[in-house]
């Protein structure tokens, strides 16, 4: 399951809630504290997987640029 399907609605817009936690403020741009924590955790996890596993590769070039910074 693509991760985007978890955080976006059927039109592709970001959903403000994940499960029962508010992830984004009403401006739909800025993250709440739980949203920031999830974003950072995802970034660290992605970076570590790219670093340690030759089997894990990004599916698009821009993801690779973002993940290794």
Residue pairs with C-beta under 8 A, 6 or more apart in sequence:
3 42
4 12
6 18
7 14
7 15
7 18
7 23
8 14
8 15
9 15
13 28
14 24
14 28
15 23
16 22
16 23
16 24
16 25
16 26
16 28
17 23
18 34
18 35
18 38
21 32
21 34
21 35
22 32
22 34
22 35
23 31
23 32
23 34
23 35
23 38
24 30
24 31
24 32
24 35
25 31
25 32
31 39
43 67
46 67
47 67
47 68
49 56
50 56
50 57
50 58
50 64
50 67
50 68
57 64
58 64
58 67
